[in-house]
Amino acid sequence: MSSNELDLLLKDGGTAMPLSLPSIVANRIENTLHTLPDRRAIESRTKRIRRLALMAASITIVGGTLASYFLFSRDQQSDIASLPQHNRLDYQSELIGTPMMGSLLEDSVVNKDGPSVTDQGITLMIRDVTYDGYEVAIRYSVKSDKEIDGFSMDASLAMDTKEIGRVGYATSDEPGNLNHRYEKYDSNQYEGVMGTWKLAYSDYLPRSFHLKVNATSIGGQVGKWALDIPVTVTSDTTMIRPALLKTSKEGTLKVNRLILSRVSTQFSFNFEAGALGEQSWVGVEVTDDKGFHYGSHISRSADDLNYMDLLPVTDQAKTLIIRPFYDDFRNNKQVELEDHFHTLLVTQPTVEEPLILPIGEAGQLEITGIEYLADKTVVYTKQPNTSGAGFAIQDDKGNLIPIITLAIGGATEFKPFSRDTPVTFLTRPMYPRTYIPELEARIDLPQP
């Protein structure tokens, strides 16, 4: 990979074009948004960003609860989290109310039966499907008649005839693009969850559909596990219209609407820049009163800052905090390969003794653990990280190790490599964000 290509990927956004919503989604989100391009422009732009996503499949940005492909950190919206409609005393984990977060062995559907199929002595059961009209989460269980030594799954999902993502396929040239995680229940049973990301930007968001699950390998066993499940949009959502307006010489922030569910948060807003330097980028960051960093949307033009498709808010959050900021223009300049930081992995990192990745004046990233599994290698980073910095992993032959799927809680899944593989972490110099405190907005969340 050339210096220019690596720089494009490791820059927080690079030259990626801003992504707006298809008209069908825009109408659902906010009727007052008038800045969207026409449908053909959106489709062209969406296809371009998807091509960039494939090119960026070896890079990770750690900007919040969801580690995402680096190119999506800036000009595609980031990630926030869900307001479960349950009493928090029912849960031992603060994140357990959301399908994509918290313990899968203690959640509310762990004993719920659903559609299932058995092949090769292995049963795949779909315990629960949640669809809020924007994103889908599929809670599943796998049980085998013999011990599973090293869990893995290759599967694809479709809404009717439209494929919406895959998990696994570690030997494929094109890795999966669904959020996926699982926990071991016992030697022959695993509990897992698969979830879409950025499905809200699709031009196909029906009120109801048939979810088609097609698994071709489970626990290393090749077979066929196919299910067709009717799904209807959930009514378990909460809409907040705060009518919140913040104005100063630095600009104007208007919060239009939040739609909260167990699987996503849809955030509609408008931002108008004021005394903005010509060389600055501008962005909006979302956190909460517990210090949980959900992500940010950054653009060269404030006109592109109007919508985010985010993860669900955590069970313990009482207030969302919206923080506009300026981004240093130097974060968007090309950096030659020799000027990137190269950090060799010498000893395995831990929470107590993390691997420190320098990112210049913006501080540092901390790698707190690496898990080596049969179908993937999971890299854990300390949260929160609000610098917008990313990292790549390079093997001893100079090849970048591709990402398989995205994960939650500061974990990123790469194609498997062994503990003995010499690897180097690559980071680029970054500069701190300048926040605009006069435009900071706080939104109180409904409490159970």
C-alpha positions, 0 to 999 in steps of 0.5 A: 500500500502506498503512502498516499493510500495509507494516509487517506485511510488513517486520516480522520475522514480523508476525502470521503464525501459526506453521506446524506439520507435517501429521500424515503429515510429523510421523510421519516427522520425530519420533514423540515430538512431541506438540504438533502441532494436529489435521489440520483446524487444520493445513490451515486454518493452512497455507492462511492462510500461503499467502495471506499469502505471496502478499500478501508477494510484494514483500518479501524477508528476508535471513536466511541462504543462502536469501532468503525472503519476509519473512513466512516468516522468523519463524513458518515455518521458515527455511533450512539446507544438504547433506552430499554423500557425495563426497570434497571433493577432487573439487570445486573449489567448497565448495558443489558437492556440493549440487544447489542450490549451487555451480557448475553447470558443474563439478558431478557431473552436468554430463555425465549424460544423461537424459530430454529433449524438443525443440521449436522447435529447443530441447532440454530435458534433465533430467540428474538428479532428487533427492528425499529424501522432503521436498524435490525438486531438478531438475538440467536442461540447455537446448540450442538450435540457435541462439544464446540471447540472454537466457535465461529459462524459464516452467515448472511442476512437479507430483508426479503431479497435484499442482502443487508450484511454478513458475519464470519467468512474469515477466509474470504476476500470480502469480510462481513459487515455486521456487528457480531458477538457471542458468549459461551454458555457451556461446552456445546452452547453459545449465545450471540447477537448480530446487528446491522449498522448504517442500515438507516441510510438504505433506500429499503426500509419497509414497515415489515419484511421477511428476515432470511438467515442463511448460515453455511458454517457453524463451529467449523462445521459446514452445513445449511441452516436457513430460516425465513422469519416475518418481522414488523417494525416495533412500536417500542420506541420513544420520540423526543422533540426538545425544540432546543436552540443554542446560538452564539457568535460561533454558530447555531445548533438546533436539536430537532428530534431524537428517536430512541429504541433498543437497537438505535438512536436516530438524531436529527439536528441542524448546525450552522457555523459562525466564526469558522476559520477557513481551514477548519473542519467542524463537527458534532460529538455525542456523549452522556452524563456518565462519560460514555462517548458515542461518536461524532460526525465531522465535515468540511461544511456545516451544511452536511451536519444534520443527521446521525444514525447511532447505537442505543443509549445505555441503560444508566444514561440520564442525559445526552450531551451534544458538543459541537467542535472545530477540528484542526485542519492539519488532521486532514493533511496528507502524512507520508508513510515514514511520518506515521508512528510505528509501534511494534507489539512486543508483549501482550497488552493488558488493562494494567499494562496497555500498549501505548499508541502515540497520536501526537498532540491529541494524546494516545490510544491504549490497546488493553488486550488482544484475544486470539480466536479461531475465526478472528482476532479481537483488539480491545481499546480503552474507552472513551477516546474522543480524539478521532484517531484510528489505527491499522495493524501491519504484519511482518510482510508489510500487509495490512490485516483486514477487519472482519466485523465491527464490535461494541465497547472498544473491541474491533475484530480482525481476520485471525492472526496468531499470537506469534505473528509479529505485528506493528500498529500504525497511527498518524499524528493528530491534533486536538479538537476545539470544543464550542462550550457556548453551543453545548446542548443537554437533553434529559432522557426518559427514565424507567 
